[in-house]
Amino acid sequence: SKWLKNSFPVGPSQGAQGGPDMTSSSSVGCERPRAQGTKDPGSGGPPGVTQGEEGQRAGTEQKQGEGQGSEGSNILGHPKPVGSGNSIIVSPRQRGNTILKFVRSVPWEFGEVVPDYVLGQTTCALFLSLRYHNLNPNYIHDRLKLLGQTFTLRVLLVLVDVKDPHHSLKELARICIMADCTLILAWSPEEAGRYLETYKSYEKKPADLLKEHVEKDYLSKVTDCLTTVKSVNKTDSITLLSTFSSLEGIITATKEDLVLCPGLGPQKARRLYDVLHQPFLKAKKKDS
């Protein structure tokens, strides 16, 4: 009987702890079943993840990577400054500048940015003292070169703190034209601070707030038209409409009729008559 038991094992062997030893397939005669949800070790994925879950995770990671890539390109196009979007981001190099004392109506905070002031996602400003520019004329060239075309609106805020600024301002105007920058002049630190406040406060407001509002009634339209003539004011426009009843009557009136209007005078009458009757294009002189 001992010979039969040794030749033909009838059950699984006992492990070290008294449990079944499933490591030997020859003693059991079948492969150990894998638990549901385990990964095939030959596929190279992480353990405990099925192929379906792996594909789903790969798709999610790909979408996240695409999202991060688009966000990164947006940051490269228009750098997202550190801190709140409602604050002016001030470069640490501007620490101690007196104009910061006059930035009161909008919050500001320090942040590592290339320009001196970030006034919005597409707007920035470089600050330049005219006295410093006269001592270091190459400074602004280096700053503009470093700034590049990152921001859509680039403002050069110049503090005029010298007695004779004309030559330096003429040079800076030429530099701004070449660098496609907006030149803003301030004659005091308080005025410079107000410019920064205004740019930030109008960042998200429509351009209609800056446009002139013209009423749509007939009198307002005619008045707006006639006051474009030099020295003709709103009172003159009302007088002309009262005398000739309509814009057509003003256009067909003679120069003598216009002079007779009270308060108009011969000079205004001549200017108005010339504007209404001269051709838009000058006639070319024929060679005799």
Buried (B, 14 or more C-beta within 10 A) or exposed (E): EEEEEEEEEEEBEEEEEEEEEBEEEEEBEEEEEEEEEEBEEEEEBEEEBBEEBBEEEEEEEEEEEEEEEEEEEEEEEBBEBEBEEEBBBBBEEBEEBEBBEBBEEBEBEBBEBBBBBBBBBBBBBBBBBBBBBEEEEEBBEEBBEEBEEBBEBBBBBBBBBBEEBEEBBEEBBEBBEEBEBEBBBBEBBEBBBBBBBEBBEBBEEEEEEEEEEEEEEEEBEBBBEBBEBEEBBEEBBBBBBEBBEEBEEBEEBEEEBBBEBEEBBEEBBEBBBEEBEEEEEEEEEEEE
